[in-house]
Every structure is written in structure tokens, then in C-alpha cells.
Amino acid sequence: MIVGGVGAAIWLLATGQAGTVDGLFLLLTALLLAGAFALYVMFMIRRAMEAVSKPVPQAAKAGAGAAAKAPAAVTQA
């Protein structure tokens, strides 16, 4: 989509159609679509890089977790 939008913009400029009002509208629309998809791709790449570089959290020790979760002793007076 990015390449298609930039290609359409180049085509409009090369053929001289960008000089008309309709051509200018098409040129701006093609560049806007290419820019929006480029931003989306950059966001997705950055998000994927963050997911890869994030360290995996290690589980707590089993002995410490079991002692903390044990119920308190119940006594009757």
C-alpha cells in the first residue's frame, strides 16, 4: 500500500495530472494513504521489537510462595 501510494503520486507528477484540481486531490490522497500506512508499519515494527526485547519474568521460589500462602492455625479458647 505504501509503494502503491507513492507510485501513484509519482505517476500523477510524471504525467502532469497533478497540475489539475482533480489531480492535486488524487496526489494528496495517495500521499496521505502512503503516509498513514508507513506510520502503521513503523508502529508495528517498534511494538514487535519491544515484545522481543522484554525480559521474561521469572517465577518466585516454590518454598517462599508456599509458606506465604499457608493458612493461619485456628485455635479455640
N, C-alpha and C positions, 0 to 999 in steps of 0.2 A: 504494500500500500504506500509505503514511503517512496519507493522507487517510482511507482506509477504516478504519484502526485508531482514529484519533481520532474519526471519525464513529460508529463502533460504541460507543466509550466514552461519547460524548455521548448516544447513543440509550439506552444502559443507564441512564445517570443520569436522563435525561428521563422514562423510563417507570417508574422506580422499581425496576427489576430488579436494580440494583446493591446493593440492600439485603439481598438473599438471599445465602447462601453461594455458590450456583452463579453468581449474577450478579456477585458480587465477584471470583470466579475468572475469569470472562469479561472483566470490566473490566480486571483486572491483565494478563491475557494480551493483550488488544487494545492496551493502552498499552505493554507490553513490545515487541510487534511493531512498533508505530509508532516507538518509540524506537530500536530496532535498525536499522530501515531508514533513519531520519533520520541516524544516525551513519554508516551506509554511504554515503549520498548526500553528506554533508559530506566524508568521506574522499575520495571520487571527485572531487569538485569541487576540493578542495585539491591532489590529485595532478595533475589536469589543468592547474591554474594553475601548478604548479611546472614542468611539461613545457613550457608555453608561454613562461615567463619565463627558462628556462635558455638561456644563450648557446650558439651553435653553435661548436664548436671549429674553429679554422682549421688547414688542413694546413700542415706545415712547408715551408720553401722547397725547391724541387727540387734546387738546386745543393748545398745543405748536406747533404741526405739522400743524394745520390748519392756525394758524397765520403766520407761516413762508412761507406757500405756497400761501397766498393771493396775487393777482396781485397788482401792484402799481397803484395808481389812475392816470388817464391820464387827463391833462388839456391843453387847447389851449390858446395861448396868443393873 
